[in-house]
Amino acid sequence: MANASRQAAWEFWGAELKRRRKDAGLTQEALGGMVFVSGCYIGQFEQAIRKPQLDVAIRIDEVLQTDGFFERMWRKLIDDQRYADYFAAAAELERLATRICDCEPMIVPGLLQTATYSKALMLAGNPYAADEYIEDKVRARLERAIILKDGARPRYWAVLHEAVLRVAVGGPTIMAEQLEHIARLARDRKILVQVLPFAAGAYPLMGKMLTLMEFDDAPPTVYTEGVYSGNLLDNPAVVKRVQEDYDLLRAAALSPEASLSLIESAAEDYRRCASST
């Protein structure tokens, strides 16, 4: 589905939501409370500024008694299945964000992954999958990274635990290429990256993956991910707490300059290891 027609369809989705909400005599705040999102979110769904997650569309159907209309249309609009259902809405928001801040305890964030690193991760989680499936998933992940090459790219900041550098996903050659890719993006001033060293010990958001996204015309959002599940959080108090924790995380991490040196040193170590085997 072309981008223009897809956007028009989302606008129809939002218009239908607004019409049926009003027919039910509900305010945006009231409906939001019943489907466990804020009223502000409902307003942004209605204006097609943001796309709901699948579970929210299902709850809207239940509350408004619309016989699965919003779920069916959601599935039609997210028809290419490039992303898991729980991540599809977050992927849409990435394209709209003016600022993205990632926190990763174990793996390279999706926007920074190389094709070979991504493929190694996909194969680890899908050892029986067909080559076509793996290639489709890798291609979708690489397509997301196009936003970092755009002239209007978002300001991107990542805090990676040192474990990200030390766990040899795919082997030394793949890791060397991956870390060199991150270093190149940082050297070209397309991203800011910090590394939280093992020596830092306990740290805010310990062990948690999250993405903070900010927008020109909408409140900030936090995306978190668990086991085959994901959540978009927009409660202002929760988002503010996450922002404060992220500030503490950055303060505990190495400086961008020291982080880049560590990344490049790790890449060199992997290169030496690869050449000696």
N, C-alpha and C positions, 0 to 999 in steps of 0.2 A: 504494500500500500504506500503510495507516494506521501511525502511529508505533509503537503498541503491538504490532501484529502483526509489523511489521518487526523490532522489538527481540526479540520472541520467536523469530523466524526466525534472527536472529544468535546468540541463545543456543543454538539447535539446532545451528547451524554450529559453534559453539565446543565443544559437548558431543560432537559427532561427531569433531571434531579430537582432543579429548582421548582418546576411546575408541580411535580408530584409531592414535593415537600410541602408546598403551599396548600395543595389540595388536602393534605393531611392535617393542616392547621398547625404546622410545626415551624418554629424559628430555626435559624441555622444553629444556634447554641443548643436548642432542645434536641435536634436530630444528632448533632455531634455527640452530645452526652449519651445518647442511646446506642451509638455505634462506636463509642470509645475513641473519638478524635475531638479536636476542638471545633468550635463554631467557625473559627477563622479558616480551618481546613475545609469545612463544608463550602464556605464561600469561594475558596480557591478552586475546589472541584467544579463548582457551578460556572465559574469563569474560564474553566479549562486552563488555568495557570498551572495547576498541579494535577497529577493523575493518582487515583487511589490505589492502594494495594488490593489484591484480590479478596482478602478476608473482609476488608471494609465494604467492598461492593456487595459481597454476600450478605453482610449484616444490614446494609441499606435495603436490600430486597426484603429481608425478614421484617424490618421495622415498617417499611412503607407498603408491605404486602404486594409487591410488584411481580410475583411469580417468576423470579429469576431473571428479569429483564436486564438489570444492571450487571449481573454476573455474566450473562451470555454476551452482552455487548463488550464488556471488558475483555473477555476471551477472544472476541473477534478482532478487537483493536490490537491486542498483544498476540498477533497471529503467527509471528515467525518463530516463536519459542526459542529465540537466541538466548534468553535468560530464564532462570528459574522464576516461577510466579512471584515468589517473595522478594525478588530483586528487581523485577521489571520497572516498578515505579521509581525506585532509587536511580536506576540507569537513565530514566527520562529526566530526573532532576539534575543529574550531573551535567547534562547539556545546557541547562539554564543557569547553573551556578556561576557566580562571579568570584567566589572563593571556596576552595575545597581544602580541608585539613584532614589528613589520614593518620590513624594510629594503628600500627600493626605489631603484634608481639612475636609472630613466627614466620610469616611469608611476605614476600614483596607485594605491595598493593597492586590491584588489578591494572590501574592506569599506568604503572611503571613496568609491567612485565614484558619480557621479550617473548617471541613466539616459542622458542625452545624451552624456556622456563615454564611458560604456561602449559605447554604440551606435557611436560614432565609431571606437573601437578595434576592435570586432567587424567593422565594414565594411572597415576597412583590411586586416584579415587574411582576410576572406572576401568579396572584391568580386563574386563570382558567386552568392552565397547568396540564397535566397528570403527575403522579409521575415519570414515566419513563423519561420524558423530564427534569424535575428538577434534577433527579439523574444523568443523562448524563452530564448536565451542571456543576454540582458540581464535578463530577469525573474529567472532563476536567480541571477544575480550580486547583484541588489538584494535578493532574499530572504535571502541570506547576511547582509546588513547589519542585519537585524532584531535580531541579538544585541546590537548597540550601543544599542538602544532599550529592551532588557529591563531590568527592575529589578535582576535578578541578572547584569547584563552583565559580561563580563570586563574587567579593567583593560587598556586598549589603549594602546600606545605605538608611534609610527611615526617612523622617521628617513628623510626624503626628501632625495635629492640635489637641489640647486637646479635641475638639468636638468628635473626633474619639473614645476617651475613654469614653465619657459621654453619647453618644447616645446609648441606650440599645437595640441594634439589637438582636431580638429573646428572650430578657428577661435576668434577672440577671445570671442565671446559664450558659447560652451560652456565655455571655460576660465575665464571670469569666474565663471560659475555654479558650476563645480567648486571653484574655490579659495574662493569664499564659503561653500560647503557645509562644506569642511574647517574654515574659520575659525569657523563657527557651532558646529560640534561641539566645537571647542577652547574657545570662549567659554562654552559650556554645561557645560564640564568633563566631557564624556563621553569625551574622548580627550586624550592628550598627544601633541604632534607637535613634532619638531625638523627644521630644515633644515640640511643640510650645504652650505655655500656653495662656489661655484667656487673662491674664494680659499683654501679649505682644502687644495687640492692632492691629493696621494695620501692615501688613507684605508684603514682596515681593511675587508676584505670588498669591495674596490673592484670595481664593476661587477656585483656579485652580488645577486640577489634571494633573500631568505629570510624565513621566519616562525618565530619561537620561540613554542612553546606550553607553558604550565604547567597542571597539573591538581591537584585536591585529593587524588585517590586513585591517581595514577600518576606515573611519572617524566616529566620534560620531554622534548619532542620538537622536532626542527628539520625544517621542510619547505623544500626547495630545488627550484627549477624550471629546466629547460633548454629546449631546442627540442623541443616535443611530448613532454616527459618530465618526471617529477618524482620526488623521493625523500624518504621519511620517514627521518630519522636518529635513532636512539635510543641509540647507543653512548655510555655516560656520559662517556668521555674526549673524544669528538668534540663532544658537546653542551656540555660545560664549556668547550672551546676556543671554540666559537661564542659562548657567553655572554660570555666574556672579550673577544672581538673586538667584540661589540655594545656592551659597556661603553666600549671605546676609541672606537667610532664616536660614541656619545652625547657623549663628552668632547670630540670634535673638532667637533661640530655647534654651531650657535647655541643659545642658551638657548631654552626654550619661549616666553618673552615676545618675544624678538627674532625668533624664527622666525615667530610669529603676525603680527608687524608686517610682515615680509617677504612673507608670504602675502597679507595684506590689501593691501599696496602693489601686488603683482603683479596682483591681481584688479582693482584700480582702473585700472591701466595697460591691462588688457584691455578694461575697460568704455569707456575713452576711445577706444581703437582701434576698438571696435565702433561707437561713436556717430559716428565720423568717416568711416565707410565708407558 
